[in-house]
Structure formats: C-alpha cells, structure tokens
Amino acid sequence: LAKTDHLKVGHFVAALGRSTDVKQHTMTRGVISALDRYNGNQFQLSARTNYGNSGGAVIDIEGRLLGIVTLIHPRHNWGVNSGVGFAVYTPVLLKILPRLQKGEIIKRPRQPFLGISGEATDKPCKGIRIREVHPNTAAAKAGIKKGDLLFKLNGKRINDLQGLVTAIRRAGAGKKISITILRGDKEIPFQVVLGSR
C-alpha cells in the first residue's frame, strides 16, 4: 500500500486490468490529472480505463497500490474512453472494506450543501467573495451575507473554490463546521451545520 496524502497532479500511475482472455492481464499508463474528485474520495487519471479494468489496481511507479479503478458500465464498448478515468483512494476503500466483506449495501452519502455562490479573490486577502446566499440554506441560517469574504473553514485557509468544495465534501452533510469570514475589516466566526441536496 502507498500513502496517498503525498500525491500530486503529474505523478505516474498505471491501471491494471483483464483482457478478454482471462489468462492475460492489461496495463495502461498515465499520470494523475486531478485530485479529490467526487466528494474528495477519488482521483482522476489519464491512463485509459474501460470495463476491463474497472475494479483493477492503480499503482505507482514502484508498484504500490494507490487506488482502485471505479465502475465503468458493462454496456460500454471495450474501446470507449473519454481520455480520463477515476480511482478510489486506497484509504477510502479500506474504511468501508469490512462492511463490504459482510455483504452490507452502502448507500450513496447525502451531498453536503452550504448554500453560497462566489468567486476566488485575493483582495483584501485570498478567499471566496460571496456573490449570493441562497435562501433557507445553512449559510443563510447562520447569517452569512452577500459580499462577505470566506477565507477559513475549520481553521484552514480557503484560497479557491475547489478548496472550499473539497473541504465541505469532506466534512459531510449534517456536520457542524466553523467558518471565518471577513466583513469589511472585521473577522467574524460562524458555526454552520451543513445541509444536503
């Protein structure tokens, strides 16, 4: 097993799979092209994937396991590929493996939802300038307002929208998070219980 907290875009990976001949195996190679996709549970890779390597190992250049290729529908043609694939991080899989081994059906988790729209800015500091607060959402109930600058979530700096989305997804629906915003020249902390959608 390889540690996955060190991964960066550009790291070499290989996806292992099976061919129509069960005695033979396949290997496609590529790089990690994006991190923390699908609620932060998967990474994106440029190694070609298809139904044949769904469930197959994704390894690094030293042959250590980084993740497992996620499902590609069996009705897809063997040659169909959009140019990218996705894999579940090994630590994510290991957390639920005992439950899967018992035959438990694991439902898709609810999607956490803060309820804001915004854009990244570096004025007066890096963060997310809130352009809209959607009514009856966690952000609205907490008192967050249009024009606020969100720059911390659970004590960690938020520099861009992807960072905010990843942090919210990792927290999960129904969880309490702490948010620090800048309103004018005043820092204001908020405790927010994330909604879902």
KAURVEN-V77656 format. One record per residue. N is the residue number from 1. RES is the residue in one letter. PHI is phi as a letter, one per 20 degrees, with the letter a starting at -180 (* if undefined). PSI is psi as a letter, one per 20 degrees, with the letter a starting at -180 (NA if undefined). NEAR is the number of other ideal C-beta (glycine too) atoms within 12 Angstrom. Layout:
n=N res=RES phi=PHI psi=PSI near=NEAR
n=N res=RES phi=PHI psi=PSI near=NEAR
This chain:
n=1 res=L phi=* psi=q near=18
n=2 res=A phi=d psi=q near=23
n=3 res=K phi=f psi=q near=15
n=4 res=T phi=d psi=i near=31
n=5 res=D phi=f psi=i near=14
n=6 res=H phi=e psi=i near=13
n=7 res=L phi=f psi=q near=30
n=8 res=K phi=c psi=q near=17
n=9 res=V phi=g psi=p near=19
n=10 res=G phi=o psi=i near=15
n=11 res=H phi=f psi=p near=30
n=12 res=F phi=f psi=p near=25
n=13 res=V phi=b psi=q near=43
n=14 res=A phi=c psi=p near=35
n=15 res=A phi=d psi=p near=43
n=16 res=L phi=e psi=q near=29
n=17 res=G phi=b psi=a near=32
n=18 res=R phi=c psi=q near=22
n=19 res=S phi=d psi=a near=18
n=20 res=T phi=f psi=h near=13
n=21 res=D phi=e psi=o near=9
n=22 res=V phi=f psi=i near=10
n=23 res=K phi=e psi=i near=7
n=24 res=Q phi=d psi=q near=12
n=25 res=H phi=c psi=r near=18
n=26 res=T phi=c psi=q near=26
n=27 res=M phi=b psi=p near=24
n=28 res=T phi=d psi=q near=29
n=29 res=R phi=c psi=q near=23
n=30 res=G phi=a psi=b near=32
n=31 res=V phi=c psi=r near=27
n=32 res=I phi=f psi=p near=35
n=33 res=S phi=d psi=i near=25
n=34 res=A phi=a psi=q near=25
n=35 res=L phi=d psi=q near=29
n=36 res=D phi=l psi=l near=29
n=37 res=R phi=e psi=r near=27
n=38 res=Y phi=l psi=m near=25
n=39 res=N phi=m psi=k near=24
n=40 res=G phi=m psi=j near=28
n=41 res=N phi=e psi=i near=29
n=42 res=Q phi=c psi=q near=35
n=43 res=F phi=d psi=q near=42
n=44 res=Q phi=e psi=q near=33
n=45 res=L phi=c psi=q near=43
n=46 res=S phi=e psi=i near=28
n=47 res=A phi=f psi=p near=37
n=48 res=R phi=f psi=p near=28
n=49 res=T phi=c psi=q near=42
n=50 res=N phi=b psi=a near=31
n=51 res=Y phi=g psi=h near=27
n=52 res=G phi=f psi=h near=31
n=53 res=N phi=d psi=j near=37
n=54 res=S phi=f psi=p near=28
n=55 res=G phi=n psi=i near=24
n=56 res=G phi=e psi=r near=35
n=57 res=A phi=f psi=q near=32
n=58 res=V phi=d psi=p near=46
n=59 res=I phi=c psi=r near=31
n=60 res=D phi=e psi=a near=31
n=61 res=I phi=f psi=i near=16
n=62 res=E phi=e psi=j near=14
n=63 res=G phi=n psi=j near=16
n=64 res=R phi=e psi=q near=21
n=65 res=L phi=f psi=p near=27
n=66 res=L phi=d psi=h near=40
n=67 res=G phi=a psi=a near=44
n=68 res=I phi=c psi=p near=36
n=69 res=V phi=f psi=p near=41
n=70 res=T phi=f psi=r near=29
n=71 res=L phi=f psi=p near=21
n=72 res=I phi=d psi=p near=28
n=73 res=H phi=g psi=p near=11
n=74 res=P phi=f psi=i near=13
n=75 res=R phi=f psi=i near=10
n=76 res=H phi=f psi=q near=16
n=77 res=N phi=f psi=q near=12
n=78 res=W phi=g psi=h near=20
n=79 res=G phi=e psi=i near=12
n=80 res=V phi=f psi=p near=17
n=81 res=N phi=b psi=p near=26
n=82 res=S phi=e psi=i near=16
n=83 res=G phi=o psi=i near=15
n=84 res=V phi=c psi=q near=26
n=85 res=G phi=c psi=r near=41
n=86 res=F phi=c psi=q near=34
n=87 res=A phi=c psi=q near=46
n=88 res=V phi=f psi=p near=36
n=89 res=Y phi=g psi=q near=36
n=90 res=T phi=g psi=g near=28
n=91 res=P phi=g psi=h near=23
n=92 res=V phi=f psi=g near=27
n=93 res=L phi=f psi=g near=28
n=94 res=L phi=f psi=h near=18
n=95 res=K phi=f psi=h near=14
n=96 res=I phi=d psi=i near=21
n=97 res=L phi=g psi=g near=16
n=98 res=P phi=g psi=h near=12
n=99 res=R phi=f psi=h near=14
n=100 res=L phi=f psi=h near=17
n=101 res=Q phi=f psi=h near=11
n=102 res=K phi=e psi=i near=10
n=103 res=G phi=n psi=j near=8
n=104 res=E phi=f psi=p near=11
n=105 res=I phi=e psi=p near=9
n=106 res=I phi=d psi=o near=16
n=107 res=K phi=f psi=q near=8
n=108 res=R phi=f psi=p near=11
n=109 res=P phi=f psi=q near=21
n=110 res=R phi=f psi=q near=17
n=111 res=Q phi=e psi=p near=19
n=112 res=P phi=f psi=q near=32
n=113 res=F phi=b psi=p near=29
n=114 res=L phi=e psi=g near=41
n=115 res=G phi=o psi=k near=29
n=116 res=I phi=c psi=q near=39
n=117 res=S phi=c psi=q near=21
n=118 res=G phi=a psi=a near=30
n=119 res=E phi=b psi=q near=18
n=120 res=A phi=f psi=q near=23
n=121 res=T phi=b psi=r near=23
n=122 res=D phi=c psi=j near=15
n=123 res=K phi=c psi=p near=12
n=124 res=P phi=f psi=i near=15
n=125 res=C phi=b psi=r near=21
n=126 res=K phi=f psi=p near=21
n=127 res=G phi=r psi=a near=33
n=128 res=I phi=d psi=o near=39
n=129 res=R phi=e psi=o near=30
n=130 res=I phi=f psi=p near=36
n=131 res=R phi=e psi=h near=20
n=132 res=E phi=b psi=p near=21
n=133 res=V phi=d psi=o near=27
n=134 res=H phi=f psi=p near=21
n=135 res=P phi=f psi=q near=13
n=136 res=N phi=l psi=k near=12
n=137 res=T phi=d psi=r near=26
n=138 res=A phi=g psi=g near=32
n=139 res=A phi=f psi=g near=36
n=140 res=A phi=f psi=g near=23
n=141 res=K phi=f psi=h near=20
n=142 res=A phi=f psi=i near=28
n=143 res=G phi=o psi=j near=20
n=144 res=I phi=f psi=q near=36
n=145 res=K phi=c psi=q near=23
n=146 res=K phi=g psi=p near=22
n=147 res=G phi=n psi=i near=19
n=148 res=D phi=f psi=q near=31
n=149 res=L phi=d psi=o near=36
n=150 res=L phi=e psi=p near=49
n=151 res=F phi=c psi=i near=34
n=152 res=K phi=b psi=q near=27
n=153 res=L phi=c psi=p near=37
n=154 res=N phi=l psi=l near=24
n=155 res=G phi=n psi=i near=13
n=156 res=K phi=d psi=q near=20
n=157 res=R phi=f psi=q near=19
n=158 res=I phi=d psi=o near=36
n=159 res=N phi=d psi=h near=22
n=160 res=D phi=b psi=r near=21
n=161 res=L phi=f psi=h near=24
n=162 res=Q phi=f psi=h near=19
n=163 res=G phi=f psi=h near=26
n=164 res=L phi=f psi=g near=38
n=165 res=V phi=f psi=g near=27
n=166 res=T phi=f psi=g near=27
n=167 res=A phi=f psi=g near=34
n=168 res=I phi=f psi=g near=37
n=169 res=R phi=f psi=h near=29
n=170 res=R phi=f psi=h near=25
n=171 res=A phi=f psi=g near=32
n=172 res=G phi=n psi=q near=22
n=173 res=A phi=f psi=p near=23
n=174 res=G phi=n psi=i near=17
n=175 res=K phi=e psi=q near=25
n=176 res=K phi=e psi=p near=19
n=177 res=I phi=c psi=q near=35
n=178 res=S phi=d psi=p near=23
n=179 res=I phi=c psi=p near=40
n=180 res=T phi=d psi=p near=28
n=181 res=I phi=c psi=q near=35
n=182 res=L phi=d psi=p near=29
n=183 res=R phi=c psi=o near=24
n=184 res=G phi=m psi=c near=12
n=185 res=D phi=d psi=j near=9
n=186 res=K phi=d psi=p near=12
n=187 res=E phi=e psi=p near=19
n=188 res=I phi=c psi=p near=22
n=189 res=P phi=e psi=q near=22
n=190 res=F phi=c psi=q near=32
n=191 res=Q phi=d psi=p near=19
n=192 res=V phi=c psi=p near=34
n=193 res=V phi=e psi=o near=24
n=194 res=L phi=f psi=p near=35
n=195 res=G phi=e psi=a near=29
n=196 res=S phi=b psi=r near=21
n=197 res=R phi=b psi=NA near=15
